[in-house]
Amino acid sequence: MTTGTAPLSVGAVAARIDDGTKLYGSGDTEVRALDGISEVFEKGRYTAIMGPSGSGKSTLLHCVAGLDELTAGRVYISDVDLGSLRDKDLTLLRREKVGFVFQSFNLIPTLSAKENVLLPLLIAGDKEDEAWFDQVVGILGLGDRLSHRPSELSGGQQQRVAAARALVSRPDIIFADEPSGNLDSKSAAELLDFMQSAVREFGQTIVMVTHDPVAASYADRIVFLEDGRIAGEMHDPTPETVIDQMKQFGT
């Protein structure tokens, strides 16, 4: 277990935040959700972000993903400074380089599973890589569900569709916000197994916010937050070591 700010002199960088601060409100109602955070997310690694409620973990993910803006500091995806981009260019970067998996699935109810998976490619006007598509849906066990609409799928199947959608365009980095939060233990394990395989077998980069020690144990590394600051990190976690660490935060 190490504490403090992670060094910036690491290997290939998928995303990073430099001295990031995020404020909400002003005066007596001001909330400092992020307080001068610097952190690096390496390519080909699976990183979990954990911390007590209100520690800033979802804010950190949203700011690094370009879904929210910092009050001060800089965020980079690869070597692109998100703060230097116009709204149109930021939207294009998110579409081309970033995948998202959210707790709420965010599937379009009128589209089939296959159409939902391919939606990022359709929006971008890119051609489907049929071999990669078949590989992703095969690993996720969706081959016999592609014609079904979301209402005809279980929660676990819907989340696997969302994961396939995030991967189908081969993004530089995938951000996942409590992706297993609405799933039963079996479906959660299947999804987390796949996300781990995507990193280890296909070199994908994943950054995941979770409150669940079991989910976090699938990651290569955990970054812990407390009060909007980096409180430490852990490599090769197990559920037991994560629980022991979280006890120090009173959670």
N, C-alpha and C positions, 0 to 999 in steps of 0.2 A: 504493500500500500504506500503510495506516495501522495504528498499533498502539495498545494500551491498551484501555480500556473504552469501548464504544459509548455515545454520548450518549442520554439518554432522551427528549429533545425532538425527536421525529420525527413522521411522519404517523400515519395510523390504525394502531393496534397490534392485531395478531392474538394475540400472546402475548409475555410478557416475564418475565425472571427478575431479581430485585433482590437483590444481595449473597448469592447462593446458595452454600451450603456443604453438602457431602455427605461424611460420614465413614463408613467401614466398619471394624469391629473397634474395639479399644481398647488403650490402653497401648502396648507394644512392637509390637503387630500392627496398630496404627491406620493406615488408608490414607485420605488426604484426596483423594477422587476429584474433588471440585469445591472450589475455594478462593476463595470470595468473588466469584463471577461475577455480573456485571450485563450483560444483553444484551436487545435488542429485536428482535422478528421482525414486520416490517410486513405489513399486509394486501396481497394481490395481488402478493406477491414470492416468489421461489424462492430459498431460502437453503440452502447446503450447509454442513455442519460437518465440518471435517477436523482431523487431528492425528496424531501418532505413536501407536502402540499404548500404551494406558494413559494417554492424555492426558485422558480423561474425556468424550469426545464422545458415546458411547452413554448414559452416565450423565446428561449434560446433556439429551439428547433425552427420556429416560425421565422425568426429573423435570419438565421443562416440559410433557410430555404428561399428567402426572398418573398415570403408571404406577409411580412411585417417589416417596418423600417426601424432601424436603430435611431435613438436620439443623438448618440455620438458614437464614434468608432467606425470601423470598416468591416465589411463581410466580403469574402471572395469565394466564388465557385470556380475551381481550377485557378486560373490567374486573372479572372474577370472581377473587377471591383463592382459589386452590385449598385453601390451608391452613385456610380458614374453613368448608369444606364437610364435612358428615358423609359417611361412606362411601357411603350410598345416593345422596346428592346428587351426589357426585363421579362415581359410576357413570353417573348420568343425564346429567351434563354431557359426559362422554366419549362417550356414545352419541349425543347430539344435536348436539354442536359439533365433534367430532374424528373424523378418519379415520386409519386406520393401514395402512401397507404394510410388511411385514416380509420379510426375506430368505427365511424358511421358508414363505412363502405363507399358512399357517394356514387352509387351506380344509377344509371338512367333507367327508370322503370319500364319505358316503352321499347327499349332495345334488348336484343337477345344477349346472352352471355358473351358470345363471340363478338358481337357488335360493340359491346362495352369494352372488351379487351382491346379491340383494334381502334377504339375511338381516338387515342392520341395520334396514331398514324393517319387516320382519316382527316383530322383537323389540320395536321401538318402537311398533308398532301404527299406523304411518303408511301412507298410501296411496301407491302407486307413481305417479310422474310419468312416464307412458309415453313422452312426447316426449323427455324428458331421458334416460331409460333407453335408448331407441333411439339417441340421439345418442352416448352414452358407449360402448355396445357396438359401434356402427358405426365410430367412430373407432379403437377398439381392435381391430377386425377379429374380433369374437367372434360375429357374427351367426349363423354356421353351426355354432357350438360350444355353444350354450346348453343343449342337452339332454344334453351329455356330462358324465360325472362326472370329477373330478380325475384319476383313474387313466387316463382316456382322452385326456388332454391333455398336450401337451409342457410342459416347464418354463416356456418363455416364455409359453405360453397360460395356464398356471396363474397366473403373476405378473400377467398382464393382467387375469385375473378378479379377483385381489386388488386391483388398482388400480381396477377398475370398482366393486368393493364399497366402496372408500374414498370414491369420488366420488358414488355414487348418491344419497346423502342430502344432498348439497350442504353438507358440513361447513364450519365457519368456517376450519378449518386441518387440513392433512394432515401427519402425521409419518411419515417413511419411513426405515427403518433398513437400510442396505445393500440397497436394493431390487433392484439388478441383480447382486448378488454371486454368485448361483447360475446366472446366465444366460450363454449364449454371446454373442459380440459382436453378432450380428445382432439377437437378441431383446432384449439390453440396450439397443441403440440405439433400437429401436422403442418400448420402454417409456419411456425417457428423453425421446424426442421427444414422446410423448404427455403426459408430466408437464409438460414445458415448454409445450406447447400449452394445457394446462389452466390454467396461470398466465396466459399472454399473451392467450388468446382468451376464457377464461371467468372471469378474475379470481380463480382459486383461489389459496390460500396454501399453500406447501409448505416444510417444513423437513426436510432429508435429511442423514443421516449417511452418509459414504462415505469409503473410503480410495483410491478410484480417481480420478486426475486427469481422465480423460476424462468420467466421470460428473459430477464436480464442475463441469466446464466448461459444462454445461447450465444451471447456476444463474445467477441475477442477481448473487449475492454469496456469498462464502465467508467463514465465521468460522473462524479457526484457533485451536486449543487446544494448550497445552503444560503439562504438570504441573498440570492442573486449573484453569488460568487462561486468559483471553483473550490470545492471542499476536499478534493482528492480524486484519485483514480485507482482502478483495480484491473489487473490483467488475468486472463484465464479464470473467470469467476465460477463459483459453484453457488447453488441456492443457499447453502449454509454460510459461506463467507459473505455473501451479499446481505443476508439477514443480520449477521453480526455487525456489519458496518452500518446498516440502517438503524440499528438500535442506538448507535451513538447520536443519531439525529432525533431520537425520541419518537420514531414512527413505529 
